[in-house]
Amino acid sequence: MRVKKERQLPKAQDVPRNFSDHRIWELAAEAKLPIGDELRFAAGVREAVLIYISEASAASDNGVQQEVHALLRAADRAVTARKNKDAACEDVAKRIERLSERARERLKDRSTRAAALEMPNPEAFRDIAQRVEACEAIARLCRVGACWEEGRLRPGGKRSITMASTLHAPELQQHPARREAELNFVMWLRLAYIEATGKRPSPTANPARPGPFARMVQLCLDKIQASANAVELLKELQRRSKGKKQDYQPSDQGIQDITPCQVKTPKHRPG
């Protein structure tokens, strides 16, 4: 079985050093990109990198759903375990400690709104006197209901009926969006260029001869280890923009006609 490689993200604290003014100007010079207000452009690029790190490190809806489902199953197993109960409860404790920020906040939110439910501390699962109650509490936090579902077809021609839990988690998406963080990164780079020069960069690029902006985007993508192709990202943004042609309103301001990707992006740029 192939092991899925985890995305290697730069650390936010390293951004000022790895994307210093001088280094960004070197990248722009290498791409032969005129950037006008150099200081403003460099600040915009750093801002784009920080936003990318935040978005790319956040768990997806499917990831949160899978985390909550796995935690619920582990808690149920620990409650009913007759053998190896210590190991089963330890498994729940470790899953609690490894929860993504999105999954943790979601469960904490349910705990806050349900006065009788509290998010147990991982150490409670290692205490013989508290562990069963802690596992039951986690199960109640993860599960908001249950329903009967048809299972697989039996040899006799009948389908099994199983009880399925309704999770306190986002619905599982059959076709989750891909490359949204990278697409938004290109959008923020485009905005940085507009603010620094007052001009829009080319919306597309020739794969055989990418222009200065596409080259700059690729250099930035390589530096943040995004494993993405700048030309393909620019083409995808252009395709989405054409799909929303009825909402397109040209503006002398230069940035009001940029169409954001279909993900949650910050309403206000971090100060």
ZALUM-9818 format. One line per 8 residues: number of its first residue (from 1); their letters; for each residue x, z, y of N, C-alpha, C, O. Coordinates in steps of 0.1 Angstrom, whole numbers. Atoms other than C-alpha are relative to their C-alpha. Layout:
# ZALUM-9818
NUM	a	X:Z:Y:X:Z:Y:X:Z:Y:X:Z:Y; ...
//
This chain:
# ZALUM-9818
1	mrvkkerq	8:0:-12:0:0:0:9:0:12:18:8:14; -8:1:-12:13:-10:34:-3:12:9:-14:16:11; 2:-11:-9:19:19:58:-1:-5:14:7:-12:19; 3:4:-14:4:14:92:10:7:10:11:19:10; -10:-6:-10:31:18:119:-7:6:12:-17:0:17; 6:-6:-12:22:42:147:6:-7:12:18:-10:13; -5:6:-13:24:28:182:9:10:7:6:21:9; -10:-7:-7:55:40:199:-2:-1:15:0:-11:21
9	lpkaqdvp	3:0:-14:46:50:234:11:7:8:16:17:4; -9:-7:-9:69:59:263:-6:13:4:-18:14:4; 5:-12:-5:66:94:276:-2:0:15:6:-6:22; 4:0:-14:50:100:309:12:6:9:14:1:20; -11:-6:-8:79:122:321:12:-9:1:21:-7:10; -12:10:0:104:93:314:-3:-12:9:6:-19:12; 3:12:-8:85:68:336:8:-1:13:13:-12:16; -8:1:-12:102:77:369:14:-5:-2:20:-12:6
17	rnfsdhri	-14:5:3:136:71:353:0:-14:-6:8:-22:-1; 0:13:6:128:41:331:-6:-11:9:-3:-23:7; 6:10:-10:108:24:359:3:4:14:-6:6:22; -5:-3:-13:128:34:389:-2:-13:9:-4:-24:4; 1:12:-9:125:12:420:10:-11:-3:7:-22:-4; -11:10:2:159:-4:413:-3:-8:-13:-1:-20:-14; 2:6:13:150:-11:376:-12:-10:2:-11:-21:-4; 12:9:-1:116:-27:386:4:-12:9:0:-24:6
25	welaaeak	-4:12:-7:133:-49:412:9:-9:-8:9:-21:-7; -8:8:9:158:-60:386:-9:-8:-10:-6:-20:-12; 9:7:8:129:-70:363:-6:-11:8:-8:-23:2; 7:10:-8:112:-89:391:10:-11:3:7:-23:3; -10:10:-2:145:-107:399:3:-8:-13:4:-20:-12; -1:8:13:149:-116:362:-11:-9:-2:-9:-20:-8; 12:9:2:114:-130:362:-1:-10:11:-10:-19:11; 0:8:-12:121:-147:395:-14:1:7:-20:-9:11
33	lpigdelr	13:-3:-6:90:-131:409:1:6:14:7:16:16; 0:-5:-13:87:-127:447:-10:11:2:-22:9:-1; 9:-12:0:72:-92:453:-3:5:14:-10:15:14; 4:-5:-14:70:-88:491:4:14:2:16:17:4; -2:-14:-3:66:-51:497:6:6:-13:-2:10:-22; -7:-4:12:92:-39:471:-4:14:-4:-6:17:-16; 3:-14:3:85:-2:474:-15:1:-5:-17:9:-15; 14:-1:4:47:-7:471:-2:-6:-14:-9:-1:-22
41	faagvrea	1:6:13:51:-30:441:6:9:-11:-1:11:-21; -6:-9:10:74:-6:423:-9:12:-3:-11:16:-14; 9:-11:2:49:23:429:-12:-5:-9:-17:3:-17; 11:5:8:21:1:415:3:-3:-14:-5:0:-23; -5:2:14:41:-8:384:0:13:-8:-4:14:-19; -1:-14:7:48:29:376:-14:5:-2:-17:11:-13; 14:-4:1:11:36:382:-6:-7:-12:-13:0:-20; 5:7:11:2:9:357:5:5:-13:-2:6:-23
49	vliyisea	-6:-6:12:26:23:331:-7:13:-4:-10:15:-15; 5:-13:3:12:58:334:-15:-1:-5:-19:6:-14; 14:2:4:-24:45:331:0:-5:-15:-8:-2:-23; -1:6:14:-14:25:300:3:11:-10:-3:11:-21; -3:-11:9:2:56:284:-12:8:-3:-15:12:-14; 12:-8:2:-30:75:290:-10:-6:-9:-16:0:-18; 10:8:8:-53:48:276:5:-2:-14:-3:-1:-24; -5:4:13:-31:38:247:1:12:-10:0:11:-22
57	saasdngv	-1:-12:8:-26:74:235:-13:7:-3:-14:15:-12; 13:-6:3:-63:83:235:-5:-6:-13:-4:-18:-16; 6:4:12:-81:82:202:-11:-9:3:-19:-7:12; 12:9:-2:-106:53:198:-12:7:-5:-12:18:-11; 12:-5:5:-142:59:190:0:2:-15:-4:12:-21; -1:0:14:-136:50:154:10:11:-5:8:18:-15; -9:-10:3:-106:73:153:-6:14:1:-3:22:-8; 7:-13:-2:-126:103:166:-10:2:-11:-11:13:-17
65	qqevhall	10:-1:10:-154:95:141:7:4:-14:2:12:-21; -7:-3:13:-129:95:112:6:14:0:6:20:-11; -6:-13:-1:-112:127:124:-11:11:-3:-9:20:-11; 11:-10:1:-146:146:126:-5:-1:-15:-8:10:-21; 5:1:14:-157:132:92:10:7:-10:5:14:-19; -10:-6:9:-124:142:75:0:15:1:1:22:-9; 0:-15:-2:-126:177:91:-12:6:-7:-11:17:-13; 12:-5:6:-162:182:79:2:0:-15:-2:11:-21
73	raadravt	-2:0:15:-153:172:43:9:11:-4:7:17:-14; -10:-10:4:-123:195:43:-7:14:1:-4:23:-7; 7:-13:-1:-145:224:56:-10:3:-11:-10:14:-16; 10:-2:11:-172:218:30:7:3:-13:3:11:-20; -7:-3:12:-146:217:3:5:14:-1:5:21:-11; -6:-14:-1:-130:250:15:-11:10:-3:-9:20:-9; 11:-9:2:-164:267:15:-4:1:-15:-6:12:-20; 5:0:14:-173:257:-21:11:2:-10:9:3:-22
81	arknkdaa	-11:-1:10:-138:259:-36:0:13:-8:-1:23:-2; -2:-11:8:-134:282:-65:14:2:-4:19:14:-6; -14:-1:3:-98:274:-72:7:-6:12:2:-14:20; -9:4:-11:-70:269:-47:-7:1:14:-5:-8:22; 7:-2:-13:-91:283:-19:10:1:12:7:-3:23; -10:-2:-11:-60:292:1:5:-14:5:5:-16:17; -5:14:-3:-48:255:0:-11:-7:8:-8:-15:17; 11:7:-6:-83:242:9:-2:5:15:-4:-3:24
89	cedvakri	1:-6:-14:-85:266:40:12:-4:8:10:-6:20; -12:5:-8:-50:257:50:-1:-14:5:3:-18:16; 2:14:-4:-59:221:50:-9:-1:12:-7:-10:21; 8:0:-11:-87:228:74:7:4:13:6:-2:24; -8:-5:-12:-64:248:97:9:-11:5:10:-13:17; -9:10:-5:-39:220:98:-7:-12:7:-2:-18:16; 8:11:-7:-66:194:106:-4:4:14:-4:-4:23; 3:-5:-14:-77:216:135:12:-1:9:10:-6:21
97	erlserar	-12:0:-9:-41:218:148:3:-15:4:9:-17:14; -4:14:-2:-37:180:145:-11:-8:7:-9:-20:9; 11:7:-6:-70:170:162:5:-7:13:13:-1:20; -3:7:-12:-67:144:189:-7:7:12:-16:15:9; 6:-7:-11:-75:155:224:-15:-4:2:-23:5:5; 14:5:-1:-108:134:224:-8:8:-10:-19:12:-7; 8:-7:11:-120:149:191:-1:15:3:-12:21:1; 1:-14:-3:-111:184:202:-9:3:11:-17:13:10
105	erlkdrst	9:-2:-11:-129:181:235:-14:-2:-4:-23:5:1; 13:3:5:-159:167:217:-6:12:-7:-17:16:-5; 5:-12:7:-162:197:194:-1:12:9:-10:20:7; 1:-12:-10:-155:222:222:-12:-2:8:-18:8:12; 12:2:-8:-183:206:242:-12:4:-8:-21:11:-2; 11:-5:8:-207:212:213:0:15:-1:-10:21:-1; -1:-14:1:-194:247:210:-5:7:13:-11:17:12; 4:-5:-13:-200:253:247:-15:0:2:-21:9:7
113	raaalemp	14:1:-2:-235:240:246:-9:7:-10:-20:11:-7; 7:-8:10:-245:258:214:6:14:0:16:17:-4; -5:-14:-3:-242:295:223:4:7:-13:13:15:-13; -3:-7:13:-242:306:186:13:-6:-7:17:0:-17; -12:6:7:-212:283:177:12:1:9:12:-1:21; -13:-1:-7:-176:289:186:10:-8:-8:10:-8:-21; -10:7:7:-146:268:178:11:10:-5:17:17:3; -9:-10:5:-125:289:154:15:-3:3:18:-15:4
121	npeafrdi	-14:1:-1:-88:295:159:6:-4:-13:1:1:-23; -6:4:13:-66:279:132:4:12:-8:3:11:-21; -4:-12:8:-54:314:122:-11:6:-7:-9:13:-17; 11:-6:7:-89:323:112:-2:-6:-14:-7:1:-23; 1:6:13:-87:299:83:11:6:-10:10:3:-22; -10:-6:8:-56:318:71:-2:15:-3:5:21:-10; 4:-14:2:-73:352:72:-11:1:-11:-22:-5:-9; 10:0:11:-91:360:39:-14:5:5:-24:1:0
129	aqrveace	12:-5:-5:-117:380:58:-8:-9:8:-20:-7:10; 6:9:-9:-125:352:82:-2:-14:-4:-10:-21:2; -1:15:2:-118:319:66:-13:-7:-5:-15:-18:0; 12:7:4:-151:312:49:-10:-2:12:-16:-12:13; 9:1:-11:-171:320:80:6:-11:10:-2:-18:16; -6:10:-9:-146:299:100:-3:-14:-4:-6:-23:4; 3:13:5:-151:269:77:-14:-4:2:-18:-15:5; 15:3:-2:-189:272:79:-2:-3:15:-11:-12:18
137	aiarlcrv	2:3:-14:-186:273:117:5:-14:4:-2:-21:11; -5:14:-2:-165:241:117:-10:-10:-5:-12:-20:1; 10:9:6:-190:224:94:-12:-1:10:-18:-12:11; 11:1:-9:-218:233:118:3:-7:13:-5:-14:19; -4:7:-12:-198:220:148:0:-15:-3:-3:-23:6; -2:14:4:-191:187:130:-13:-7:-3:-15:-19:-1; 12:6:5:-225:181:115:-12:4:9:-15:16:12; 11:-3:-8:-256:178:137:-13:-3:-7:-24:-1:-2
145	gacweegr	12:4:8:-280:166:110:4:-6:-13:16:-7:-16; -3:6:12:-283:149:77:-12:-9:-4:-23:-7:1; 11:9:5:-304:121:60:4:-5:-13:15:-6:-18; -2:6:13:-309:105:27:4:-15:1:-2:-22:9; -4:14:0:-291:72:21:1:-6:-14:5:1:-23; -1:7:13:-291:46:-7:15:-1:-3:23:-5:6; -14:2:4:-258:46:-26:2:-12:-8:-5:-22:-6; -4:12:8:-243:22:-51:-11:-3:-11:-18:6:-15
153	lrpggkrs	9:4:10:-263:3:-77:5:5:-14:16:2:-17; -4:-5:13:-262:20:-111:-2:-10:-11:-10:-20:-9; 1:10:11:-259:1:-144:-15:-2:-4:-18:-13:-9; 14:1:4:-296:8:-151:-8:-7:10:-20:-10:8; 7:8:-10:-306:-11:-120:-5:8:12:-11:3:21; 5:-9:-11:-314:19:-98:12:4:9:23:5:5; -10:-4:-9:-296:29:-67:0:15:1:-10:22:1; -1:-14:-1:-283:64:-63:-4:4:15:-3:-4:24
161	itmastlh	4:-5:-14:-296:85:-33:9:11:3:10:21:-5; -9:-11:-4:-271:106:-15:-3:5:14:-9:-1:22; 2:-6:-13:-272:130:14:12:-3:9:23:0:6; -11:4:-9:-252:117:44:-2:9:13:-13:10:18; 0:-8:-12:-242:139:73:-1:-8:13:5:-19:13; -1:6:-13:-249:129:109:10:8:8:9:20:10; -12:-7:-6:-217:137:128:-1:1:15:-8:-7:22; -1:-1:-15:-211:150:163:12:-8:4:23:-3:7
169	apelqqhp	-11:10:-3:-189:119:169:-6:-13:4:-17:-16:2; 5:14:-4:-191:84:183:-4:-8:-12:1:-5:-23; 4:9:11:-208:58:161:11:-9:-4:19:-13:4; -11:8:5:-185:39:139:-3:-15:4:-13:-20:1; 1:14:-5:-179:4:154:5:-9:-11:16:-8:-16; -4:10:11:-178:-25:129:11:-9:6:20:-14:-2; -10:10:-5:-158:-47:153:6:7:13:2:3:24; -6:-6:-12:-138:-24:177:8:-9:8:15:-18:3
177	arreaeln	-8:8:-9:-122:-39:207:15:3:-2:19:14:-5; -14:-1:2:-85:-46:205:7:-3:13:3:-11:21; -9:3:-11:-57:-47:230:-6:4:14:-2:-2:24; 6:-3:-13:-79:-31:257:10:7:9:10:4:21; -10:-7:-8:-51:-8:269:10:-10:6:14:-9:18; -10:10:-5:-27:-38:272:-7:-9:10:0:-13:20; 7:8:-9:-53:-59:289:-2:7:14:0:1:24; 1:-7:-13:-59:-32:315:13:2:6:14:2:19
185	fvmwlrla	-13:-1:-6:-22:-28:319:3:-13:8:9:-12:19; -2:13:-7:-20:-65:329:-8:0:13:-4:-5:23; 8:-1:-12:-49:-59:353:6:8:11:6:5:23; -6:-9:-10:-31:-30:370:13:-7:6:16:-5:18; -12:7:-6:1:-51:373:-4:-11:9:2:-13:20; 6:10:-9:-20:-79:388:-3:7:14:-1:1:24; 4:-7:-12:-34:-54:413:13:4:8:13:3:21; -12:-4:-7:1:-41:421:6:-12:8:11:-11:19
193	yieatgkr	-5:12:-6:12:-77:428:-8:-4:13:-2:-7:23; 9:4:-12:-18:-84:451:3:10:12:3:5:23; -2:-9:-11:-12:-52:471:13:-2:6:15:1:18; -14:1:-5:25:-59:475:2:-14:8:10:-14:17; -3:13:-5:22:-96:484:-12:-6:8:-11:-15:16; 12:6:-6:-14:-102:496:-5:-13:-7:-14:-20:-2; 3:13:7:-16:-131:471:-4:4:-15:0:13:-20; 3:-1:14:-32:-135:437:10:-7:-9:14:-18:-6
201	psptanpa	-9:7:9:-9:-143:408:-7:-10:-8:-20:-10:-8; 6:10:8:-16:-172:385:-8:7:-11:-3:15:-18; 8:-7:10:-45:-162:362:3:-4:-14:0:3:-23; -4:4:14:-31:-181:332:14:-4:0:21:-3:11; -14:4:2:2:-193:319:2:-10:-11:-5:-10:-21; -3:10:10:17:-221:300:9:6:-10:20:11:-7; -8:-7:10:30:-208:267:15:-6:-1:24:1:-4; -13:6:1:59:-233:268:9:3:13:21:5:12
209	rpgpfarm	-7:-3:-13:68:-225:305:-7:10:8:-14:6:18; 8:-11:-7:53:-192:316:6:1:14:18:0:17; -4:-1:-14:54:-187:354:6:14:2:7:22:-7; -6:-13:-4:71:-158:373:-8:13:-4:-3:22:-9; 8:-12:3:42:-134:370:-1:3:-15:0:14:-19; 1:-2:14:37:-140:333:13:5:-6:13:13:-15; -13:-4:4:74:-135:328:2:15:3:7:23:-5; -1:-14:-4:73:-102:347:-9:9:-9:-5:20:-13
217	vqlcldki	9:-7:9:43:-91:326:7:2:-13:6:13:-19; -6:-1:13:62:-98:294:11:10:0:13:17:-9; -11:-10:-1:93:-79:306:-5:14:0:0:23:-6; 6:-13:-1:71:-49:314:-6:4:-14:-5:15:-18; 6:-2:13:52:-52:280:11:4:-10:10:13:-18; -11:-3:9:86:-52:262:6:13:3:9:21:-6; -6:-13:-3:98:-22:281:-8:12:-4:-3:22:-7; 8:-11:5:68:-1:272:-3:-1:-15:-11:6:-21
225	qasanave	1:2:14:71:-14:236:-15:-3:-5:-20:3:-14; 15:3:3:35:-28:236:-2:-10:-11:-13:-11:-16; 2:10:11:42:-56:210:-11:-10:3:-20:-12:-6; 11:9:-5:19:-79:230:6:-12:7:17:-12:12; -5:13:-6:22:-115:243:-7:-1:14:-19:-1:15; 6:1:-14:17:-118:281:-9:-12:2:-19:-11:8; 8:12:-2:4:-154:279:-13:2:-7:-24:-2:-1; 12:-1:7:-22:-145:253:-9:10:8:-21:8:8
233	llkelqrr	8:-10:-8:-33:-114:274:-6:-7:13:-18:-4:16; 5:6:-12:-36:-135:306:-12:-10:-4:-21:-11:3; 11:10:4:-57:-162:287:-12:8:-4:-23:3:-1; 12:-8:4:-80:-134:273:-7:5:13:-19:5:13; 6:-5:-12:-85:-120:308:-8:-12:7:-18:-10:13; 6:12:-6:-93:-155:321:-13:-4:-8:-23:-7:-1; 12:3:8:-118:-161:292:-11:10:4:-22:6:5; 10:-10:-3:-136:-128:300:-5:-3:14:-17:-1:17
241	skgkkqdy	5:3:-14:-137:-137:337:-9:-12:1:-19:-11:8; 9:12:0:-153:-171:330:-13:4:-7:-23:-2:-3; 12:-5:6:-178:-153:308:-9:7:9:-21:9:6; 8:-8:-10:-189:-133:338:-1:-8:13:-1:-2:24; -1:8:-12:-189:-162:362:-12:3:10:-10:2:22; 12:-3:-9:-224:-152:376:3:12:9:-3:14:19; -3:-12:-8:-209:-119:388:12:-2:9:16:7:16; -13:3:-7:-178:-136:404:-4:-2:15:-12:-11:18
249	qpsdqgiq	2:1:-14:-178:-131:442:14:-2:7:20:9:9; -13:1:-7:-147:-146:459:1:8:12:-9:9:19; -2:-9:-12:-133:-124:486:13:-2:6:23:-4:0; -13:1:-7:-107:-126:513:8:13:-2:20:13:1; -8:-12:2:-97:-90:503:10:-2:-11:20:5:-12; -10:3:10:-79:-105:473:-1:8:-13:5:4:-23; 0:-8:13:-88:-78:447:-14:3:-5:-15:8:-16; 14:-4:4:-126:-75:446:-5:-9:-11:-16:-6:-17
257	ditpcqvk	5:9:11:-130:-104:421:7:2:-13:6:-6:-22; -6:-3:13:-109:-88:394:-10:6:-9:-16:17:-6; 9:-5:9:-130:-82:364:6:10:-10:15:6:-17; -6:-9:9:-122:-50:345:-3:-2:-14:-14:-8:-17; 3:1:15:-120:-48:307:-11:9:-3:-15:18:4; 11:-8:5:-148:-33:287:5:13:-6:1:16:-17; -4:-13:4:-132:1:285:-1:9:12:-3:4:23; 0:-10:-11:-133:33:306:13:0:6:23:4:0
265	tpkhrpg	-12:-1:-8:-107:30:333:-2:10:11:-14:12:15; 1:-10:-11:-100:56:360:-7:-6:12:-4:-17:17; 7:5:-12:-124:53:389:8:1:12:7:-6:22; -9:-2:-11:-98:66:412:14:0:-5:17:6:-16; -14:1:5:-61:59:409:7:14:3:5:20:13; -7:-14:-1:-40:91:403:9:1:12:16:-9:15; -8:-2:-12:-24:105:433:13:7:-4:21:10:5
//
